[in-house]
Amino acid sequence: MRTLMAALGNAECKFTSVLVAGTNGKGSTSSTLASILARAGYRTGLYTSPHLSSVNERIQVDGSTIGDDDFAALFFHVDEIASTLLRDGRLPAAPSFFETITAMGFLYFASRKVHTAVVEVGMGGRLDATNIVEPVVSVITDISLDHTEWLGSTVAQIAREKAGILRRDGVMITLPQHPEANQALGEVAASLQVRGVNAASYVPVHNHPEQYKRNRYPLSVMGELIGIDSPLAGAHQQRNLALAIATAVELRNNHGYNITPIDIQAGIRDTVWPARLELIAGSENRADVLLDVGHNPAGAWALRAAVSQLDQAQDQAQDEGQPLTLVFGCLKDKPVAELAQILFPLFGHVVVTPVDSPRSASIDDLLAAARTTGSAVEAASGAVNAIERALRITPAHGLVVVTGSVYLVGQVRPLLMASRPAPTEPLEV
């Protein structure tokens, strides 16, 4: 990656960067921080992965995705340079898809004269293609088991890989979390004389948002009381919001940024980061659909907490209950059986489907995992058939939940968005 970027003029050195690693929440944290910076008047790049519906989504400036013409031009430029390096023996292999897109993102940010780029790490940190930037601040979100075949089999091993984004005498912003992660991050930070910033003061106390609703609560930031109003739903998002706020405050206090509490408030309110507990309203004849891209056990537990909260509210109201249907598909390298144990028992009916990827878990594996939970399950041949089947068997007052893979959610979301009824008033999600 360094060889490739050197041949491309070291575009990654032409803007300030904030690097965000972690297992869950790094995309939400990154998008919120980028929105705050843009609201404060800084031209801001945002690099994320994977994408939902279009690969262009991975590269954004001030909330706008890269256009097709720019994307194509940059792709062919990077490919041409890489081919020359490969032919000359300066690269041992052609860049991967992710390495190519990362190089394109950095070139685009430089060409657009971005002031600050918020860069989400793809996987791990230490060896990730994004880690060639020199971040002014490193942010580490919650760490749990995922990509164990690459990053290690324990939380401590994975945390050390994530800590690879830290720099000597740099700054790490994080939150207290799993004890093994805390210890590993602390040891690496101490060895590099990194200054740690604890974002805990920006996590609200005893605030429990309604399921699928915006996170709304008062918060003291830089000595001023502001109203947090985030479109990102779920109590777990409060930790990601805290990390974004703490990073903005760090940039203001120690790195010369002019960011006000009102910028933070407005940036959080205007954040766009779909398919995270995103509710798409149905109609008189069609159930609501909840989309969530959780694809590992920690993400599944967060979704379970939201769905369980809904069940508890209905029990307290002595309601007849809301019929729940799950549409689920995931990649074969995910812990299918564990994800099934976490989620499937909450649903009256489960529809499993392969996702649009050569790495998809098979129907047989999905059905086998479902049967261990005792859930009523059936299989569909693809995402479109699965969502159509789920909507047919779920009454209009019910709820269909789609989760398990970004690929699955990304395939069904455009269809649902195109067919949803126009709201008569702003829809709160």
DRENDO-1510 file (C-alpha; in Angstrom, 1 decimal, always signed):
<recs>
REC; n; res; u; v; w
REC; 1; MET; +0.0; +0.0; +0.0 .
REC; 2; ARG; +2.8; +2.4; +0.8 .
REC; 3; THR; +4.5; +1.6; -2.5 .
REC; 4; LEU; +1.3; +2.2; -4.4 .
REC; 5; MET; +0.5; +5.5; -2.7 .
REC; 6; ALA; +4.1; +6.7; -3.2 .
REC; 7; ALA; +3.6; +6.2; -6.9 .
REC; 8; LEU; +0.4; +8.1; -6.7 .
REC; 9; GLY; +2.0; +11.1; -5.1 .
REC; 10; ASN; +1.2; +10.2; -1.4 .
REC; 11; ALA; -2.2; +11.7; -1.5 .
REC; 12; GLU; -2.9; +10.4; +2.0 .
REC; 13; CYS; -0.5; +13.1; +3.3 .
REC; 14; LYS; -2.4; +16.0; +1.8 .
REC; 15; PHE; -5.2; +16.2; +4.4 .
REC; 16; THR; -5.6; +15.7; +8.1 .
REC; 17; SER; -7.0; +12.4; +9.1 .
REC; 18; VAL; -8.9; +10.8; +12.0 .
REC; 19; LEU; -8.6; +7.0; +12.0 .
REC; 20; VAL; -11.4; +4.9; +13.5 .
REC; 21; ALA; -11.0; +1.2; +14.3 .
REC; 22; GLY; -13.1; -1.3; +16.3 .
REC; 23; THR; -15.4; -4.3; +15.9 .
REC; 24; ASN; -18.8; -2.6; +16.1 .
REC; 25; GLY; -19.9; +1.0; +15.8 .
REC; 26; LYS; -16.9; +2.4; +13.9 .
REC; 27; GLY; -19.1; +3.4; +10.9 .
REC; 28; SER; -21.7; +5.1; +13.1 .
REC; 29; THR; -18.9; +6.9; +15.0 .
REC; 30; SER; -17.2; +8.0; +11.7 .
REC; 31; SER; -20.3; +9.2; +10.0 .
REC; 32; THR; -21.4; +11.2; +13.1 .
REC; 33; LEU; -18.0; +12.8; +13.5 .
REC; 34; ALA; -17.8; +13.7; +9.7 .
REC; 35; SER; -21.2; +15.3; +10.0 .
REC; 36; ILE; -20.0; +17.4; +13.0 .
REC; 37; LEU; -16.9; +18.5; +11.1 .
REC; 38; ALA; -18.8; +19.5; +8.0 .
REC; 39; ARG; -21.3; +21.4; +10.1 .
REC; 40; ALA; -18.4; +23.3; +11.7 .
REC; 41; GLY; -17.3; +24.5; +8.2 .
REC; 42; TYR; -14.5; +22.0; +7.4 .
REC; 43; ARG; -14.5; +20.3; +4.0 .
REC; 44; THR; -14.7; +16.7; +5.3 .
REC; 45; GLY; -14.0; +13.4; +3.6 .
REC; 46; LEU; -15.6; +10.2; +4.9 .
REC; 47; TYR; -14.2; +6.8; +3.9 .
REC; 48; THR; -16.3; +3.7; +5.1 .
REC; 49; SER; -16.8; +0.1; +4.3 .
REC; 50; PRO; -18.6; -2.0; +3.3 .
REC; 51; HIS; -21.3; -0.3; +1.2 .
REC; 52; LEU; -25.0; -0.9; +1.3 .
REC; 53; SER; -26.2; -0.5; -2.3 .
REC; 54; SER; -23.5; +1.3; -4.3 .
REC; 55; VAL; -19.7; +1.1; -4.0 .
REC; 56; ASN; -19.7; +4.9; -4.4 .
REC; 57; GLU; -21.1; +5.2; -0.9 .
REC; 58; ARG; -17.6; +4.4; +0.5 .
REC; 59; ILE; -16.1; +7.7; -0.6 .
REC; 60; GLN; -17.9; +10.9; +0.4 .
REC; 61; VAL; -17.1; +14.6; +0.7 .
REC; 62; ASP; -19.4; +16.7; +2.9 .
REC; 63; GLY; -22.1; +14.1; +2.7 .
REC; 64; SER; -22.1; +13.6; -1.1 .
REC; 65; THR; -20.9; +10.4; -2.6 .
REC; 66; ILE; -18.3; +10.3; -5.3 .
REC; 67; GLY; -19.8; +10.5; -8.8 .
REC; 68; ASP; -19.6; +7.7; -11.3 .
REC; 69; ASP; -17.3; +9.6; -13.7 .
REC; 70; ASP; -14.8; +10.4; -10.9 .
REC; 71; PHE; -15.0; +6.9; -9.6 .
REC; 72; ALA; -14.3; +5.4; -13.0 .
REC; 73; ALA; -11.4; +7.8; -13.7 .
REC; 74; LEU; -9.8; +7.1; -10.4 .
REC; 75; PHE; -10.2; +3.4; -10.7 .
REC; 76; PHE; -8.5; +3.2; -14.1 .
REC; 77; HIS; -5.7; +5.6; -12.9 .
REC; 78; VAL; -5.0; +3.4; -9.8 .
REC; 79; ASP; -5.2; +0.3; -11.9 .
REC; 80; GLU; -2.7; +1.7; -14.5 .
REC; 81; ILE; -0.2; +2.7; -11.9 .
REC; 82; ALA; -0.5; -0.6; -10.1 .
REC; 83; SER; +0.0; -2.6; -13.3 .
REC; 84; THR; +3.2; -0.6; -14.0 .
REC; 85; LEU; +4.5; -1.3; -10.5 .
REC; 86; LEU; +3.6; -5.0; -10.8 .
REC; 87; ARG; +5.3; -5.2; -14.2 .
REC; 88; ASP; +8.4; -3.5; -12.8 .
REC; 89; GLY; +8.6; -5.9; -9.9 .
REC; 90; ARG; +7.9; -3.2; -7.3 .
REC; 91; LEU; +4.7; -4.9; -6.2 .
REC; 92; PRO; +4.5; -8.6; -5.4 .
REC; 93; ALA; +0.8; -8.8; -6.4 .
REC; 94; ALA; -2.0; -6.6; -7.7 .
REC; 95; PRO; -3.8; -4.5; -5.1 .
REC; 96; SER; -6.9; -6.1; -3.6 .
REC; 97; PHE; -10.3; -4.6; -4.2 .
REC; 98; PHE; -10.2; -2.9; -0.8 .
REC; 99; GLU; -6.7; -1.5; -1.4 .
REC; 100; THR; -7.7; -0.1; -4.7 .
REC; 101; ILE; -10.8; +1.6; -3.3 .
REC; 102; THR; -8.8; +3.0; -0.4 .
REC; 103; ALA; -6.2; +4.5; -2.8 .
REC; 104; MET; -9.0; +6.0; -4.8 .
REC; 105; GLY; -10.6; +7.5; -1.7 .
REC; 106; PHE; -7.4; +9.2; -0.7 .
REC; 107; LEU; -6.8; +10.5; -4.2 .
REC; 108; TYR; -10.3; +11.9; -4.3 .
REC; 109; PHE; -10.0; +13.6; -0.9 .
REC; 110; ALA; -6.8; +15.2; -2.1 .
REC; 111; SER; -8.3; +16.4; -5.4 .
REC; 112; ARG; -11.3; +17.9; -3.6 .
REC; 113; LYS; -8.9; +19.7; -1.1 .
REC; 114; VAL; -10.5; +18.0; +1.9 .
REC; 115; HIS; -9.4; +19.5; +5.2 .
REC; 116; THR; -10.0; +16.5; +7.3 .
REC; 117; ALA; -10.9; +12.9; +6.3 .
REC; 118; VAL; -12.6; +10.6; +8.8 .
REC; 119; VAL; -11.3; +7.1; +7.8 .
REC; 120; GLU; -12.9; +3.9; +9.0 .
REC; 121; VAL; -10.6; +0.9; +9.2 .
REC; 122; GLY; -11.7; -2.0; +7.1 .
REC; 123; MET; -10.5; -4.9; +9.3 .
REC; 124; GLY; -8.2; -5.0; +12.3 .
REC; 125; GLY; -5.9; -2.0; +12.1 .
REC; 126; ARG; -2.3; -2.8; +12.2 .
REC; 127; LEU; -2.1; -4.3; +8.7 .
REC; 128; ASP; -5.2; -2.5; +7.2 .
REC; 129; ALA; -4.7; -0.5; +4.0 .
REC; 130; THR; -6.1; +2.6; +5.7 .
REC; 131; ASN; -3.4; +2.5; +8.3 .
REC; 132; ILE; -0.9; +4.3; +6.0 .
REC; 133; VAL; -2.4; +7.7; +7.1 .
REC; 134; GLU; -0.9; +9.5; +10.0 .
REC; 135; PRO; -4.0; +10.3; +12.1 .
REC; 136; VAL; -4.1; +13.4; +14.3 .
REC; 137; VAL; -6.4; +11.3; +16.6 .
REC; 138; SER; -7.1; +7.6; +16.7 .
REC; 139; VAL; -10.5; +6.4; +17.8 .
REC; 140; ILE; -11.2; +2.8; +19.0 .
REC; 141; THR; -14.8; +1.7; +19.3 .
REC; 142; ASP; -16.1; -1.4; +21.1 .
REC; 143; ILE; -14.1; -4.6; +20.5 .
REC; 144; SER; -15.5; -8.1; +20.4 .
REC; 145; LEU; -14.9; -11.4; +18.5 .
REC; 146; ASP; -15.1; -11.1; +14.8 .
REC; 147; HIS; -12.8; -12.0; +11.8 .
REC; 148; THR; -11.1; -14.4; +14.2 .
REC; 149; GLU; -9.4; -16.3; +11.4 .
REC; 150; TRP; -7.4; -13.1; +10.6 .
REC; 151; LEU; -7.2; -11.1; +13.9 .
REC; 152; GLY; -6.9; -13.7; +16.6 .
REC; 153; SER; -9.1; -16.0; +18.7 .
REC; 154; THR; -9.3; -13.8; +21.8 .
REC; 155; VAL; -10.6; -10.3; +22.5 .
REC; 156; ALA; -7.1; -9.3; +23.7 .
REC; 157; GLN; -5.4; -10.5; +20.5 .
REC; 158; ILE; -8.0; -8.6; +18.4 .
REC; 159; ALA; -7.6; -5.5; +20.5 .
REC; 160; ARG; -3.9; -5.5; +19.9 .
REC; 161; GLU; -4.5; -5.6; +16.1 .
REC; 162; LYS; -6.9; -2.7; +16.5 .
REC; 163; ALA; -4.3; -0.8; +18.6 .
REC; 164; GLY; -2.1; -0.9; +15.5 .
REC; 165; ILE; -3.7; +2.5; +14.5 .
REC; 166; LEU; -2.1; +4.2; +17.5 .
REC; 167; ARG; +1.0; +6.4; +17.0 .
REC; 168; ARG; +3.8; +7.3; +19.3 .
REC; 169; ASP; +2.9; +10.4; +21.3 .
REC; 170; GLY; -0.5; +10.3; +19.7 .
REC; 171; VAL; -4.0; +10.4; +21.1 .
REC; 172; MET; -6.4; +7.5; +21.6 .
REC; 173; ILE; -10.1; +8.1; +22.2 .
REC; 174; THR; -12.1; +5.1; +23.5 .
REC; 175; LEU; -14.5; +3.9; +26.2 .
REC; 176; PRO; -14.1; +1.4; +29.0 .
REC; 177; GLN; -15.2; -2.0; +27.6 .
REC; 178; HIS; -14.3; -5.7; +27.8 .
REC; 179; PRO; -11.5; -6.0; +30.5 .
REC; 180; GLU; -9.2; -7.9; +28.1 .
REC; 181; ALA; -9.6; -5.1; +25.5 .
REC; 182; ASN; -9.0; -2.5; +28.1 .
REC; 183; GLN; -5.8; -4.1; +29.2 .
REC; 184; ALA; -4.5; -4.7; +25.7 .
REC; 185; LEU; -5.2; -1.2; +24.5 .
REC; 186; GLY; -3.7; +0.3; +27.7 .
REC; 187; GLU; -0.5; -1.7; +27.3 .
REC; 188; VAL; +0.0; -0.7; +23.7 .
REC; 189; ALA; -0.9; +2.9; +24.5 .
REC; 190; ALA; +1.6; +3.0; +27.4 .
REC; 191; SER; +4.4; +1.6; +25.3 .
REC; 192; LEU; +3.8; +4.3; +22.7 .
REC; 193; GLN; +3.3; +7.1; +25.3 .
REC; 194; VAL; -0.2; +7.7; +23.8 .
REC; 195; ARG; -2.5; +10.1; +25.6 .
REC; 196; GLY; -5.8; +8.4; +26.3 .
REC; 197; VAL; -9.1; +10.2; +26.3 .
REC; 198; ASN; -12.0; +8.6; +28.0 .
REC; 199; ALA; -15.4; +9.4; +26.3 .
REC; 200; ALA; -17.4; +8.2; +29.2 .
REC; 201; SER; -18.5; +11.7; +30.3 .
REC; 202; TYR; -20.5; +12.0; +27.1 .
REC; 203; VAL; -22.5; +8.8; +27.6 .
REC; 204; PRO; -25.9; +9.7; +29.2 .
REC; 205; VAL; -26.8; +8.2; +32.5 .
REC; 206; HIS; -30.0; +6.1; +32.7 .
REC; 207; ASN; -31.3; +7.1; +29.3 .
REC; 208; HIS; -33.2; +4.3; +27.6 .
REC; 209; PRO; -34.6; +5.4; +24.2 .
REC; 210; GLU; -37.8; +3.9; +22.8 .
REC; 211; GLN; -37.1; +1.0; +20.4 .
REC; 212; TYR; -36.3; +2.2; +16.8 .
REC; 213; LYS; -36.6; +5.9; +17.8 .
REC; 214; ARG; -34.1; +8.7; +17.6 .
REC; 215; ASN; -31.7; +9.0; +20.5 .
REC; 216; ARG; -32.7; +12.2; +22.3 .
REC; 217; TYR; -31.3; +13.5; +25.6 .
REC; 218; PRO; -29.7; +16.6; +27.1 .
REC; 219; LEU; -25.9; +16.6; +27.4 .
REC; 220; SER; -23.3; +19.0; +28.8 .
REC; 221; VAL; -20.6; +19.6; +26.1 .
REC; 222; MET; -17.8; +22.1; +26.6 .
REC; 223; GLY; -19.7; +23.7; +29.5 .
REC; 224; GLU; -22.9; +24.2; +27.5 .
REC; 225; LEU; -26.1; +22.1; +27.7 .
REC; 226; ILE; -27.1; +20.9; +24.3 .
REC; 227; GLY; -29.9; +18.6; +23.0 .
REC; 228; ILE; -28.7; +15.4; +21.5 .
REC; 229; ASP; -31.0; +14.3; +18.7 .
REC; 230; SER; -29.6; +11.5; +16.6 .
REC; 231; PRO; -31.3; +9.5; +13.9 .
REC; 232; LEU; -29.2; +6.5; +15.0 .
REC; 233; ALA; -31.5; +4.4; +17.1 .
REC; 234; GLY; -30.8; +2.0; +20.0 .
REC; 235; ALA; -29.1; +2.5; +23.4 .
REC; 236; HIS; -25.8; +1.0; +22.0 .
REC; 237; GLN; -25.5; +4.1; +19.7 .
REC; 238; GLN; -25.1; +6.3; +22.7 .
REC; 239; ARG; -21.5; +5.0; +23.1 .
REC; 240; ASN; -20.7; +5.7; +19.4 .
REC; 241; LEU; -22.2; +9.2; +19.8 .
REC; 242; ALA; -20.0; +9.7; +22.9 .
REC; 243; LEU; -16.9; +8.8; +20.9 .
REC; 244; ALA; -17.7; +11.2; +18.1 .
REC; 245; ILE; -18.4; +14.0; +20.6 .
REC; 246; ALA; -15.2; +13.3; +22.5 .
REC; 247; THR; -13.2; +13.4; +19.3 .
REC; 248; ALA; -14.7; +16.7; +18.2 .
REC; 249; VAL; -13.9; +18.2; +21.7 .
REC; 250; GLU; -10.3; +16.9; +21.4 .
REC; 251; LEU; -9.9; +18.4; +18.0 .
REC; 252; ARG; -11.2; +21.7; +19.3 .
REC; 253; ASN; -9.2; +21.8; +22.5 .
REC; 254; ASN; -5.9; +20.5; +21.3 .
REC; 255; HIS; -5.7; +20.6; +17.5 .
REC; 256; GLY; -6.9; +24.1; +16.6 .
REC; 257; TYR; -10.3; +23.3; +15.3 .
REC; 258; ASN; -13.1; +25.8; +15.7 .
REC; 259; ILE; -16.0; +23.5; +16.7 .
REC; 260; THR; -18.8; +24.8; +18.9 .
REC; 261; PRO; -21.4; +22.9; +21.0 .
REC; 262; ILE; -24.0; +24.0; +18.5 .
REC; 263; ASP; -21.9; +22.5; +15.7 .
REC; 264; ILE; -21.9; +19.2; +17.6 .
REC; 265; GLN; -25.6; +19.4; +18.2 .
REC; 266; ALA; -26.4; +20.1; +14.5 .
REC; 267; GLY; -23.9; +17.6; +13.2 .
REC; 268; ILE; -25.4; +14.8; +15.2 .
REC; 269; ARG; -28.9; +15.8; +14.2 .
REC; 270; ASP; -28.0; +15.8; +10.5 .
REC; 271; THR; -26.0; +12.5; +10.4 .
REC; 272; VAL; -27.0; +10.1; +7.6 .
REC; 273; TRP; -26.1; +6.4; +8.3 .
REC; 274; PRO; -28.8; +4.1; +7.1 .
REC; 275; ALA; -29.7; +0.5; +8.0 .
REC; 276; ARG; -28.8; +0.7; +11.6 .
REC; 277; LEU; -32.1; -0.1; +13.4 .
REC; 278; GLU; -33.7; +1.7; +10.5 .
REC; 279; LEU; -37.5; +1.5; +10.4 .
REC; 280; ILE; -39.2; +1.6; +7.0 .
REC; 281; ALA; -42.9; +2.3; +7.5 .
REC; 282; GLY; -45.4; +0.0; +5.9 .
REC; 283; SER; -49.0; +0.7; +5.2 .
REC; 284; GLU; -52.5; -0.4; +6.1 .
REC; 285; ASN; -51.8; -3.6; +4.2 .
REC; 286; ARG; -48.1; -4.1; +4.8 .
REC; 287; ALA; -46.0; -4.5; +8.0 .
REC; 288; ASP; -43.2; -2.2; +9.0 .
REC; 289; VAL; -39.7; -3.4; +8.2 .
REC; 290; LEU; -36.7; -2.9; +10.5 .
REC; 291; LEU; -33.3; -3.1; +8.8 .
REC; 292; ASP; -30.1; -3.7; +10.7 .
REC; 293; VAL; -26.7; -4.6; +9.4 .
REC; 294; GLY; -25.5; -6.4; +12.6 .
REC; 295; HIS; -23.4; -9.4; +11.4 .
REC; 296; ASN; -21.6; -10.6; +14.4 .
REC; 297; PRO; -22.6; -11.7; +17.9 .
REC; 298; ALA; -22.2; -8.2; +19.5 .
REC; 299; GLY; -24.4; -6.7; +16.8 .
REC; 300; ALA; -26.9; -9.5; +17.2 .
REC; 301; TRP; -27.1; -8.8; +20.9 .
REC; 302; ALA; -27.8; -5.1; +20.3 .
REC; 303; LEU; -30.6; -6.0; +17.9 .
REC; 304; ARG; -32.0; -8.5; +20.4 .
REC; 305; ALA; -32.0; -5.8; +23.1 .
REC; 306; ALA; -34.1; -3.5; +20.8 .
REC; 307; VAL; -36.6; -6.3; +19.9 .
REC; 308; SER; -36.8; -7.5; +23.5 .
REC; 309; GLN; -37.6; -4.0; +24.6 .
REC; 310; LEU; -40.5; -4.0; +22.2 .
REC; 311; ASP; -41.8; -7.3; +23.6 .
REC; 312; GLN; -41.5; -6.0; +27.2 .
REC; 313; ALA; -43.5; -2.8; +26.3 .
REC; 314; GLN; -46.3; -4.9; +24.8 .
REC; 315; ASP; -46.4; -7.2; +27.9 .
REC; 316; GLN; -46.7; -4.2; +30.2 .
REC; 317; ALA; -49.6; -2.8; +28.0 .
REC; 318; GLN; -51.2; -6.3; +28.0 .
REC; 319; ASP; -51.2; -6.0; +24.2 .
REC; 320; GLU; -52.0; -9.0; +22.0 .
REC; 321; GLY; -48.4; -8.7; +20.8 .
REC; 322; GLN; -46.8; -7.8; +17.5 .
REC; 323; PRO; -46.2; -10.7; +15.2 .
REC; 324; LEU; -42.5; -10.8; +14.4 .
REC; 325; THR; -40.8; -12.3; +11.3 .
REC; 326; LEU; -37.1; -12.5; +10.7 .
REC; 327; VAL; -35.4; -12.5; +7.4 .
REC; 328; PHE; -31.8; -13.7; +7.9 .
REC; 329; GLY; -28.8; -14.5; +5.8 .
REC; 330; CYS; -25.0; -14.2; +6.5 .
REC; 331; LEU; -21.6; -15.1; +5.2 .
REC; 332; LYS; -20.2; -18.5; +5.8 .
REC; 333; ASP; -17.3; -17.2; +7.9 .
REC; 334; LYS; -19.7; -15.9; +10.5 .
REC; 335; PRO; -20.7; -17.9; +13.6 .
REC; 336; VAL; -24.1; -18.9; +12.1 .
REC; 337; ALA; -25.2; -21.2; +15.0 .
REC; 338; GLU; -24.4; -18.5; +17.6 .
REC; 339; LEU; -26.2; -15.8; +15.7 .
REC; 340; ALA; -29.2; -18.1; +15.3 .
REC; 341; GLN; -29.2; -18.8; +19.1 .
REC; 342; ILE; -29.2; -15.1; +19.9 .
REC; 343; LEU; -31.9; -13.9; +17.4 .
REC; 344; PHE; -34.1; -16.7; +16.2 .
REC; 345; PRO; -36.1; -17.5; +19.4 .
REC; 346; LEU; -37.5; -14.0; +19.5 .
REC; 347; PHE; -39.4; -14.5; +16.2 .
REC; 348; GLY; -42.6; -16.4; +15.4 .
REC; 349; HIS; -41.3; -17.1; +12.0 .
REC; 350; VAL; -37.9; -17.1; +10.4 .
REC; 351; VAL; -37.1; -16.9; +6.6 .
REC; 352; VAL; -33.5; -17.8; +5.8 .
REC; 353; THR; -31.8; -16.9; +2.5 .
REC; 354; PRO; -28.4; -16.9; +0.9 .
REC; 355; VAL; -26.9; -13.5; +0.4 .
REC; 356; ASP; -25.5; -12.1; -2.9 .
REC; 357; SER; -21.9; -13.1; -2.3 .
REC; 358; PRO; -19.7; -16.1; -3.2 .
REC; 359; ARG; -18.9; -16.2; +0.6 .
REC; 360; SER; -22.6; -16.7; +1.5 .
REC; 361; ALA; -23.6; -19.3; +4.0 .
REC; 362; SER; -25.5; -22.1; +2.4 .
REC; 363; ILE; -29.2; -22.7; +2.8 .
REC; 364; ASP; -28.4; -26.1; +4.5 .
REC; 365; ASP; -26.2; -24.4; +7.1 .
REC; 366; LEU; -28.8; -21.7; +7.8 .
REC; 367; LEU; -31.6; -24.3; +8.1 .
REC; 368; ALA; -29.4; -26.5; +10.4 .
REC; 369; ALA; -28.7; -23.5; +12.7 .
REC; 370; ALA; -32.3; -22.6; +12.8 .
REC; 371; ARG; -33.5; -26.1; +13.7 .
REC; 372; THR; -31.3; -26.0; +16.9 .
REC; 373; THR; -33.4; -23.1; +18.1 .
REC; 374; GLY; -36.8; -24.7; +17.6 .
REC; 375; SER; -37.9; -21.8; +15.5 .
REC; 376; ALA; -40.5; -22.1; +12.7 .
REC; 377; VAL; -38.2; -21.7; +9.7 .
REC; 378; GLU; -38.4; -21.8; +5.9 .
REC; 379; ALA; -35.9; -21.1; +3.1 .
REC; 380; ALA; -36.1; -18.6; +0.2 .
REC; 381; SER; -33.9; -18.7; -2.8 .
REC; 382; GLY; -32.8; -15.1; -2.6 .
REC; 383; ALA; -33.2; -11.8; -0.8 .
REC; 384; VAL; -36.1; -10.5; -2.9 .
REC; 385; ASN; -38.1; -13.7; -2.5 .
REC; 386; ALA; -37.3; -13.8; +1.2 .
REC; 387; ILE; -38.6; -10.3; +1.9 .
REC; 388; GLU; -41.7; -10.9; -0.3 .
REC; 389; ARG; -42.4; -14.1; +1.6 .
REC; 390; ALA; -41.9; -12.4; +5.0 .
REC; 391; LEU; -44.3; -9.6; +4.1 .
REC; 392; ARG; -46.9; -12.1; +2.9 .
REC; 393; ILE; -47.0; -14.1; +6.1 .
REC; 394; THR; -46.7; -11.1; +8.5 .
REC; 395; PRO; -49.9; -9.1; +9.2 .
REC; 396; ALA; -49.9; -5.4; +8.8 .
REC; 397; HIS; -49.6; -4.7; +12.5 .
REC; 398; GLY; -46.6; -7.0; +12.7 .
REC; 399; LEU; -42.9; -6.3; +12.1 .
REC; 400; VAL; -40.4; -7.8; +9.7 .
REC; 401; VAL; -36.7; -7.6; +10.7 .
REC; 402; VAL; -34.0; -8.0; +8.1 .
REC; 403; THR; -30.5; -8.7; +9.4 .
REC; 404; GLY; -27.3; -10.9; +9.3 .
REC; 405; SER; -25.4; -9.3; +6.5 .
REC; 406; VAL; -24.7; -5.9; +4.9 .
REC; 407; TYR; -25.1; -7.6; +1.6 .
REC; 408; LEU; -28.6; -8.8; +2.4 .
REC; 409; VAL; -29.8; -5.5; +3.8 .
REC; 410; GLY; -28.2; -3.6; +1.0 .
REC; 411; GLN; -30.1; -5.7; -1.6 .
REC; 412; VAL; -33.6; -5.3; +0.0 .
REC; 413; ARG; -33.4; -1.6; +1.2 .
REC; 414; PRO; -33.7; +0.0; -2.3 .
REC; 415; LEU; -36.8; -2.1; -3.0 .
REC; 416; LEU; -38.4; -1.1; +0.3 .
REC; 417; MET; -37.5; +2.5; -0.1 .
REC; 418; ALA; -39.0; +2.6; -3.6 .
REC; 419; SER; -42.3; +1.0; -2.5 .
REC; 420; ARG; -42.8; +2.8; +0.9 .
REC; 421; PRO; -45.8; +5.2; +1.1 .
REC; 422; ALA; -45.1; +8.9; +1.3 .
REC; 423; PRO; -45.4; +10.0; +4.9 .
REC; 424; THR; -47.9; +12.7; +5.7 .
REC; 425; GLU; -45.5; +14.0; +8.3 .
REC; 426; PRO; -41.8; +13.5; +9.0 .
REC; 427; LEU; -41.3; +9.9; +10.0 .
REC; 428; GLU; -39.4; +9.4; +13.3 .
REC; 429; VAL; -37.1; +6.4; +13.3 .
</recs>
